[in-house]
Amino acid sequence: MIIFPAIDLKDGKPVRLTKGDFATTEQVADDALTTARNFEQQGATHLHMVDLDGALAGKPVNDAIVREVKNGTNLFIEIGGGIRTAETIDYYLNDVGIDRVILGSVAINDPDFTKEMLAKYKEKIAIGIDAKNGKASGGGWLEDSDVDFIALAKAMSDAGAKTIIYTDISKDGTLEGPDLSGLAALNAAVPVDIIASGGIATIEDIKALAALNLSAAICGKSIYKGTLTLSEAIGFLR
């Protein structure tokens, strides 16, 4: 299992939210590049980035910072937030040089487009499924739907998705532990790599996720608040 430390960007700065609520925005570091390099020094090989402003705008906003981090580190970087057109996908993958883009809202709203992009870019696309009460949400988590998250995962798997990032919004940023039952059900339902996100707080959570045979875990607030030591988590998994 791989650890993805997380950098969420708002107004150009690394921040964390609680349960996806923008009113809870808290700046957690001075700049993204320094933070990413620090993660790399602790042994990280992968990085999860989200353009929160982009998620609200429906287009890249903090992409210059994403480019700076990509050029200034050797990390495998995946980016989400506001990626809803073929042009944006092409821009991130081929111009910025990002390793993988995350499609979230568009997977709910335009499954045909998503299937087309999965066929074209294959493993360079991950599907982000963010759920409230078992239903998928989009639009920076502000748009609820009636789509069951496992049904969406099955549809995306059938469409060719190789990687799904699952976030239980009610857990995100709470440090209350991940949704182990939801992750186990998802992992059993689809034959794709599952990345866990939301609520991860301690090394015990990492051990519990590893026991589910998940592909990776995204850790944000736990690293910034010090409840999880990144180097310890990486060392345990190695």
N, C-alpha and C positions, 0 to 999 in steps of 0.2 A: 504493500500500500504506500502511496506517495502522499507527502504532505504538501499542500499548496498554501503557503501563507498568503494573506489577502491584503490588497490595497484598494480601497474604495475611494473614488475621487469626487469631491464636490468643491466647486469654486477653486479648483486647482490644488486642493490640499487633501491629504489622506484623512479620512474620517471613518467613524463607525456609527451605525444607527442601532436602535433597539426595535425589533419586530417590524423593520421596514418603515418606521415612522420618521419622516424627515424633520419633525419637530424635535426629535431626540438627537439630532446631529451633533457629534462631538469630534473635534479635531484631535487626532491621536499622534501626529508626527508633523515635522516641519515641511518635509518635501518627500516626494515619492522615490526619487532616485537614491537618495541616501538611505531610505528605509529598505528599498529593494537590495541594495548592496549589503546592508547589514544582515538581511535574511540569507543572502548568498554566503556571507562569511560564516554563518552558523550552520551551513551545510545544505541549504535549500537548493534544489535544482529546478523547481517549478514555481510559478507565481500566478495567482488569480487576481485579475484586475477588473474593476467595474467602474464605468463612467456613469455615475449617478445623475449628473446633469444631462448626459446623453439619453439616459433611460426616460427622463421626463420630456426631453425635447424631441425624441424620436430620431435623433441623428447624433453623430459624434460631436462632443464639445471639448473634452479634455484630451483629445487625440495627440496633441503636441507633447504632452507629458508622457503618454503611453509610448510614443516614439522615443523619447529621451531615455526612458527606462529600458526599452528594448536595445537601443544602441549602447547603453552604458553598462549592461550586464551580460552574462552568458546564460541567463535563465530561459527556460521554456515558458512562454507567456501565453495565457489565454485571456481574452477580453470580452466582456459583456456590457450591455447598456446602450440602447439606441441603435442596434444593428438590425435594420429592417428592409434593406434594399440590396440588390446584387452589387451595386456600385460600392456600397459601404463595405461589404464582405471582401470584394476585390481590393479595395483600398487598404484595409487592414492586413490582409494576407500578403499581397504582392507589393504594395508600396511601403507600408510601415514594417513589414516583415514579421508580423505576429504569427505565432505557431498555430493558434486555434481561436476561432471566434465562437461566441455563445449566442444562440438564437433562443429568445424567451417568448416575448409577446407574440412575435410573428408566427411561432409554432402553433399557437392557439388560434390566431386570427386568419392565417393564410397557410393552411397545411399543404396546399399544392405547390406554392412557392418554396416552402421549406423542403419538400420532397425533391424538388428540382435542384436546390442548392446542395442537399445531401448527396445527390447523384454526381454533381459536378465536383465538389470539394472533399467528399468522403470524410476521412478521419480528421480533417481540419475544421470540422464543425461539431460542436457539442450542443445538445439541447438542454436548456435550463428550465427545469420545472419547479416553480415556486408555488407552494400550496398553503391554503388556509382551510382548515377543517376538511382536508381531503380533496379540495377543489383547487384547480390551477388558477393563478393570478398573473396579470401582466401589467404593462404600463407603469413600470417602477413600483409594482405591487399595489397600485391604486385601483386597478381594474379587476374585479372579481369575475369569475365565470362559473358556469354549471358543469364544467368539464372535470370528470374524475381524474386525479393525477395518474393513477395506474393505467386507466384507459388511454390517456394521452401518451404515456410512456410506450404502451403497446403499439399505438398507431405510429409513433416516431420510430420505434424499432422496425416495424414492418416497412417503413419508408426508407430505411437504410441507416438510421442513426447507430453509431458505434459507442457513443458516450452520452450519458445523461447525468446532469448535475441536479440533485434534489435538495431543495431547501424547504424546511417546515418554517414558515414565516413566524409562527407563534413562538418558535424557539430562538430565532435569529437574534444574536446580540444579547441574549439573556444570561448566558453562562449556566444554563440549567440542565445541560446535557442534550445530546442529539435525539432525534426521533428514531430510536432503534427499531421499533416495531414497523414503522412505515418504510424504513430503509430495507429491512429484512423482506417485507412483502414485495417491495419493488424489485429487489435483487432476484427474488424467486420468480417474478412475473415476466421478466424480459432478459434475453441473452446478450446484454450489452454491459459495458463498463459503467458502474455506478459510482459517482463522486458524492460524498456526504457533505452537507453544509448546514450550518445553523445549530447553535447551542453548545458546540464543543467547548469544553472548559478545562479538562485536566488530562493527564496521561492515562488515567483510567478510562476516560472516554475514547481515547485513541486505541487502547487495547480492546475495548468492546467493539469498536468499528472494525478493527483488524480481524476479529473473530468472525465477523460477518462476511469475510472475503470480499470486501469492497475494493474498488480500484484506487480510490484516493479520498482524502479528507481536506476540506478547506477550513483553515483556522484564521480567525481575525481578531476579535476582541480578546480572546484568551491570551494571545501573544502580547498584545499591547498592554493588557492589564497585569500580565505576569502570572496568571494562574496556570499557564502552560509554557514550558521552556521549549522553544523550537528545536534547539540542538538535541535536547533529551528525547523529544518525540521522534526526530529523524534517526537518532541513534538506536532507539528501541526497535524501529521498523527494519533497520539494517541488520 
